[in-house]
Amino acid sequence: MTTPTILWFRRDLRLSDQAALIAAASEGPVVPVYILDDDTPKHRKMGGASRWWLHHSLASLGAALRDKGSRLILRRGKSDTVLGELADDVGTTRVHCIRHYEPWWRNAERAVAQALDLVCHDGNYLLPPGSVTTGSGDPYKIYTPFWRALKEHMPPPDPANRPRDIPAPSSWPKSDTLADWDLLPTKPDWATGFAQEWSPGEDGARARVDDFVSEAADYDATRNLPSVEGSSRLSPHLHFGEVSPAYVWHRTMKAGGSVDVFLGEIGWRDYAQNVILQFPEYASKNARDRFDPLPWRDLREAKGDFAAWKQGRTGYPIVDAGMRQLWTTGWMHNRVRMIAASFLIKHLLIDWRHGEQWFWDTLVDADYGSNAVNWQWVAGTGIDSNMFSRIMAPLSQSEKFDAGDYIREWVPELAKLSDAVIHDPDEHGCRPKDYPAKVIGHREGRERALAAYAKVK
Ligand SMILES: Cc1cc2nc3c(=O)[nH]c(=O)nc-3n(C[C@H](O)[C@H](O)[C@H](O)COP(=O)(O)OP(=O)(O)OC[C@H]3O[C@@H](n4cnc5c(N)ncnc54)[C@H](O)[C@@H]3O)c2cc1C
């Protein structure tokens, strides 16, 4: 077969263990394409931090393809329209892709399949979302039984190597230039701290896996300590598909030691996709509709508090450290994400959907399923979630998880404070002048949240 085949990349920006690439390359010449599509996701188009990551990941993928004598074609527009045009340009109807589960991608796959011969493959999750079901054939709603059932099918198949050759077409269709897409911020360039933290792309992802496996045995003991680099920091690499979860699974298992807790977190990632498959509007609707009448504060009235939260100026050191880490690096420690999200929802009584949107824009790992599932988990509105009435106390969480060094790193105003006082400088009467007072007292915030909850209980 000499007619070219299109390989449609989205959040699967890798050459290894890439089932769509393997299938396309086995059929003949391959035309790899990435389409910058802000139309299909509409208000769910990628946020600023994700666009920064995407730029560098595409640069890396393009270079890896060139090494194989291939290219990455860049086009912009609505995916089904652009794929139709590209198919005409190269004289084919055949397209391979990795299946995606965000509602807009499912719609796009349906639209493409009406006009072209689209073949979807699995590979971005441990198991295809929707394939693990209860005895009665229903999808799981709760994480623990879901994970127990999924593990029965593990380990995942051995990850496939990159194909030795990627056959090139006799001529290449036209392509945009990456720099013209303006994915990087300029005025102001708020991403200067990102480059120090991250190496987007498949090589960077594999290096991150290598680093992590050497310390994976300590994961359980250190993952909740924000001052220690105890977790893998693989989330943006996994989100953009620069490494497959099957690869991560096998590399981690080879490292030995007890890695069950870590693999269980990879399981949360699979679980989140199963949730959005069942509830496509999970990022905008309470899964438990009894929470719909909860009297959130009007954002016009709460504008100042919301701004203080986003800027890391709430007067709660652990929350502020997390929000500043997020702004500077595009990532926040998981324990601190929970504390900061809980603070917004409960202490500030601001609707979780505003927080979800802020994370969507500022996280390099912003993921439709994982973000929504975790926000609803913290809010207590999800199908599997914490109880609303369990209100995290940010100050004691900060002490319990020994966040002193973390706070000193991200809140320089507090850098000189000792562990004994740093978690709550107000309480100890040693708040520096340039650090804000608490936007609300812990007890006051807690009581207001419980009063609001009483209305929907
Ligand atoms: C409010 C809130 C919002 C979040 N939004 C996102 C998001 O948009 N994208 C995202 O990937 N994660 C999100 N998380 C989950 C979690 O915080 C991050 O996955 C984790 O901090 C990433 O760091 P890591 O790679 O070092 O994780 P590790 O602890 O090393 O875990 C390994 C991998 O497992 C997955 N994972 C771990 N915890 C979770 C979890 N709770 N839910 C789903 N997957 C998980 C990630 O892919 C992660 O890379 C959110 C958590 C909270 C509380």
The ligand as a Tripos MOL2 file, in Angstrom:
@<TRIPOS>MOLECULE
LIG
   53    58     1     0     0
SMALL
NO_CHARGES

@<TRIPOS>ATOM
      1 C1         -7.9150   20.1790   43.2790 C.3       1 LIG1
      2 C2         -7.0280   19.2250   42.5200 C.ar      1 LIG1
      3 C3         -6.8920   19.3450   41.1460 C.ar      1 LIG1
      4 C4         -6.0880   18.4510   40.4290 C.ar      1 LIG1
      5 N1         -5.9670   18.6110   39.0640 N.ar      1 LIG1
      6 C5         -5.2130   17.7180   38.3680 C.ar      1 LIG1
      7 C6         -5.0540   17.8670   36.9500 C.ar      1 LIG1
      8 O1         -5.6290   18.7640   36.3000 O.2       1 LIG1
      9 N2         -4.2530   16.9690   36.3210 N.ar      1 LIG1
     10 C7         -3.6320   15.9520   36.9700 C.ar      1 LIG1
     11 O2         -2.9130   15.1720   36.3400 O.2       1 LIG1
     12 N3         -3.7980   15.7770   38.2940 N.ar      1 LIG1
     13 C8         -4.5440   16.6320   39.0120 C.ar      1 LIG1
     14 N4         -4.6670   16.4750   40.3710 N.ar      1 LIG1
     15 C9         -4.1360   15.2470   40.9990 C.3       1 LIG1
     16 C10        -2.7230   15.3350   41.5830 C.3       1 LIG1
     17 O3         -2.5890   16.4750   42.3820 O.3       1 LIG1
     18 C11        -1.6420   15.3690   40.5190 C.3       1 LIG1
     19 O4         -1.8380   14.3480   39.5840 O.3       1 LIG1
     20 C12        -0.2640   15.1540   41.1810 C.3       1 LIG1
     21 O5         -0.0190   16.1690   42.1060 O.3       1 LIG1
     22 C13         0.7910   15.1770   40.1120 C.3       1 LIG1
     23 O6          2.0470   15.0760   40.7120 O.3       1 LIG1
     24 P1          2.9610   13.7970   40.4610 P.3       1 LIG1
     25 O7          3.0770   13.5640   38.9910 O.co2     1 LIG1
     26 O8          4.2050   14.0030   41.2130 O.co2     1 LIG1
     27 O9          2.0830   12.6770   41.1030 O.3       1 LIG1
     28 P2          2.4530   11.2330   41.6930 P.3       1 LIG1
     29 O10         2.0350   11.2360   43.1000 O.co2     1 LIG1
     30 O11         3.8490   10.8610   41.3870 O.co2     1 LIG1
     31 O12         1.4370   10.2540   40.9510 O.3       1 LIG1
     32 C14         1.7640    9.6310   39.6930 C.3       1 LIG1
     33 C15         0.7220    9.9870   38.6590 C.3       1 LIG1
     34 O13        -0.5500    9.5240   39.0550 O.3       1 LIG1
     35 C16        -1.5660   10.4300   38.6250 C.3       1 LIG1
     36 N5         -2.2510   10.9570   39.8090 N.ar      1 LIG1
     37 C17        -1.7570   11.1230   41.0540 C.ar      1 LIG1
     38 N6         -2.7040   11.5590   41.8950 N.ar      1 LIG1
     39 C18        -3.8350   11.6820   41.1590 C.ar      1 LIG1
     40 C19        -5.1550   12.0910   41.4680 C.ar      1 LIG1
     41 N7         -5.5220   12.4710   42.6960 N.pl3     1 LIG1
     42 N8         -6.0560   12.1310   40.4600 N.ar      1 LIG1
     43 C20        -5.7340   11.7630   39.2060 C.ar      1 LIG1
     44 N9         -4.4900   11.3490   38.8630 N.ar      1 LIG1
     45 C21        -3.5570   11.3050   39.8320 C.ar      1 LIG1
     46 C22        -0.8540   11.5580   37.8810 C.3       1 LIG1
     47 O14        -0.8770   11.2560   36.5060 O.3       1 LIG1
     48 C23         0.5560   11.4840   38.4510 C.3       1 LIG1
     49 O15         1.5480   11.9780   37.5860 O.3       1 LIG1
     50 C24        -5.4530   17.3870   41.1130 C.ar      1 LIG1
     51 C25        -5.5940   17.2730   42.5030 C.ar      1 LIG1
     52 C26        -6.3610   18.1830   43.1950 C.ar      1 LIG1
     53 C27        -6.5180   18.0220   44.6920 C.3       1 LIG1
@<TRIPOS>BOND
     1     1     2 1
     2     2     3 ar
     3     2    52 ar
     4     3     4 ar
     5     4     5 ar
     6     4    50 ar
     7     5     6 ar
     8     6     7 ar
     9     6    13 1
    10     7     8 2
    11     7     9 ar
    12     9    10 ar
    13    10    11 2
    14    10    12 ar
    15    12    13 ar
    16    13    14 ar
    17    14    15 1
    18    14    50 ar
    19    15    16 1
    20    16    17 1
    21    16    18 1
    22    18    19 1
    23    18    20 1
    24    20    21 1
    25    20    22 1
    26    22    23 1
    27    23    24 1
    28    24    25 2
    29    24    26 1
    30    24    27 1
    31    27    28 1
    32    28    29 2
    33    28    30 1
    34    28    31 1
    35    31    32 1
    36    32    33 1
    37    33    34 1
    38    33    48 1
    39    34    35 1
    40    35    36 1
    41    35    46 1
    42    36    37 ar
    43    36    45 ar
    44    37    38 ar
    45    38    39 ar
    46    39    40 ar
    47    39    45 ar
    48    40    41 1
    49    40    42 ar
    50    42    43 ar
    51    43    44 ar
    52    44    45 ar
    53    46    47 1
    54    46    48 1
    55    48    49 1
    56    50    51 ar
    57    51    52 ar
    58    52    53 1
@<TRIPOS>SUBSTRUCTURE
     1 LIG1         1 GROUP 0 **** ****
